[in-house]
Amino acid sequence: MLRISLAAALALFVVVPWDVYAQDSGQKTRELVAALDKTKYKKKEKANVSIETYIDIRNEAAVRDPVDYGSNYESEDCGCSLSLHVERDGMVTGSGFDAINGETNRGRSFVLKDATINGALLAGTKFYENGEQRRFEAVFVNRTVASGKNSNEIASRDTKFGIGFIETGTGSAARVFLERR
């Protein structure tokens, strides 16, 4: 009876941490996807002229075979880039460029190491040329941008695949989307 109890306890010890990690990565993915969503509406009226602008950005986690994530990702907005290489054995490496304060002429290169992909979540460490290290978490998403006058008058809707993350800098956080090229 003692052997059975010990075996059950050992099995529980081995299984539970993995299950908790899987739940944590799923929760982290959902939180990150939600943080990337954004809705903006502006209306200006002046001398009988009304101008309305509406934009709605929605993201959905894109779970694929990890090898399919290997590609080049770029942003037209911030000048950031990421090149990912994913091996069949699950090894993930990458390199890229981070713009500083959104200025494409001011930035720094990095190498992504100790990276893993769990579902749609990419996690690793960015190693910069100056020796700085930063934890990196991003999520592979299908990003849909709807724009128009308001939520009832959508003029365009466009969906793209890429990787999204929250870039924290000097006291602020920015949503970053890198489109697959």
C-alpha positions in Angstrom: 0.0 0.0 0.0 2.9 2.4 0.8 4.4 1.7 -2.6 1.1 2.6 -4.4 0.8 5.8 -2.4 4.3 6.8 -3.1 3.8 6.0 -6.8 0.6 8.1 -6.9 2.3 11.0 -5.1 5.3 10.8 -7.5 3.0 10.7 -10.5 1.0 13.7 -9.2 4.2 15.6 -8.6 5.5 15.0 -12.1 2.1 15.7 -13.9 0.8 18.7 -11.9 3.7 21.1 -12.6 3.5 20.5 -16.4 -0.3 20.9 -16.3 0.1 24.2 -14.3 2.6 25.4 -16.8 0.3 24.6 -19.7 -2.5 26.5 -17.9 -0.2 29.4 -17.2 0.9 29.7 -20.9 -2.8 29.5 -22.0 -3.7 32.2 -19.6 -0.7 34.3 -20.6 -1.7 33.9 -24.2 -5.3 35.1 -23.6 -4.1 38.1 -21.5 -1.6 39.1 -24.2 -4.1 38.8 -27.0 -6.6 40.9 -25.0 -4.0 43.5 -24.3 -3.3 43.9 -28.0 -7.0 44.7 -28.8 -7.9 48.3 -29.2 -11.0 50.4 -30.2 -10.8 54.1 -30.9 -13.6 56.5 -31.9 -13.3 60.3 -32.5 -16.0 62.7 -33.6 -15.3 66.4 -34.3 -18.0 68.9 -35.1 -17.4 72.4 -36.3 -19.7 74.8 -38.2 -22.2 72.2 -39.3 -19.4 69.8 -40.4 -19.0 66.5 -38.6 -16.0 64.2 -39.0 -16.1 60.7 -37.5 -13.2 58.3 -37.3 -13.5 54.7 -36.0 -10.9 52.0 -35.8 -11.3 48.6 -34.1 -8.3 46.2 -33.8 -9.0 42.6 -32.8 -6.6 39.8 -32.4 -7.1 36.0 -32.3 -4.4 33.6 -31.2 -3.1 31.6 -34.2 -2.1 28.2 -33.1 -0.1 26.3 -35.8 2.7 23.8 -36.0 5.6 25.6 -34.4 7.8 25.1 -37.5 5.3 27.2 -39.5 6.1 30.2 -37.3 9.7 30.4 -38.7 9.8 33.5 -40.9 10.6 37.2 -41.0 8.3 39.6 -39.3 8.3 43.4 -39.7 6.4 46.5 -38.7 5.9 49.5 -41.0 4.9 51.6 -38.0 7.8 51.3 -35.6 10.6 49.9 -37.8 10.9 46.8 -35.6 11.7 43.4 -37.0 12.1 39.8 -35.9 13.5 36.9 -37.9 12.6 33.5 -36.3 14.0 30.1 -37.1 12.2 27.1 -35.6 13.6 23.5 -35.9 11.6 20.3 -35.9 13.0 19.4 -32.5 11.4 22.6 -31.1 14.6 24.7 -30.9 13.8 28.4 -31.5 16.3 31.1 -32.4 16.0 34.5 -33.7 17.3 38.0 -34.2 15.8 41.4 -34.7 15.8 45.1 -34.4 14.0 47.3 -31.8 13.4 51.0 -32.6 14.0 53.3 -29.7 10.9 55.5 -29.0 9.5 54.6 -32.4 12.4 56.2 -34.2 13.6 53.9 -37.0 16.9 55.6 -37.3 17.6 55.1 -33.6 17.5 51.4 -32.5 19.4 48.4 -31.5 19.9 44.9 -32.7 19.2 41.8 -30.5 19.5 38.1 -30.6 16.7 36.0 -29.2 17.9 33.0 -27.1 16.4 30.4 -24.8 13.2 30.8 -26.7 10.2 28.4 -26.6 6.9 28.2 -28.4 3.9 26.8 -26.4 0.7 27.0 -28.4 0.7 30.5 -29.9 3.0 31.9 -27.2 6.6 32.7 -27.9 8.8 33.3 -24.9 12.6 33.9 -24.7 15.2 36.4 -23.8 16.5 39.3 -26.0 20.2 39.8 -25.7 21.3 43.3 -26.9 24.8 44.3 -28.2 25.4 46.4 -25.1 25.0 43.3 -22.8 21.4 44.2 -21.7 19.0 41.3 -21.4 15.2 41.5 -21.5 12.5 38.9 -21.1 10.4 38.7 -24.3 6.8 37.3 -24.6 4.8 37.6 -27.7 1.8 35.8 -29.3 1.2 34.7 -32.9 -2.1 36.2 -34.0 -4.5 36.9 -36.8 -5.1 40.6 -36.5 -8.2 42.2 -37.9 -8.4 46.0 -38.4 -11.8 47.5 -39.1 -12.0 51.2 -39.9 -14.7 53.6 -41.0 -16.9 56.4 -39.7 -18.3 54.5 -36.7 -19.0 50.9 -35.6 -22.1 50.8 -37.9 -20.3 52.2 -41.0 -17.2 50.1 -41.6 -15.4 51.1 -44.8 -12.6 48.5 -44.7 -11.7 45.3 -42.8 -8.3 43.7 -43.2 -6.9 40.6 -41.5 -3.1 39.8 -41.4 -1.0 37.1 -39.7 1.9 38.1 -37.5 3.3 38.4 -34.0 2.1 40.8 -31.3 3.6 42.0 -28.1 3.6 44.8 -25.6 6.8 46.9 -25.7 7.5 48.5 -22.4 9.9 51.5 -22.5 10.5 54.6 -20.5 7.3 54.7 -18.4 5.0 53.7 -21.3 3.8 50.6 -23.0 3.0 50.3 -26.7 1.2 47.6 -28.7 3.5 46.2 -31.4 2.4 44.1 -34.3 5.0 42.6 -36.7 3.4 41.3 -39.9 4.8 38.1 -41.5 6.6 38.8 -44.7 
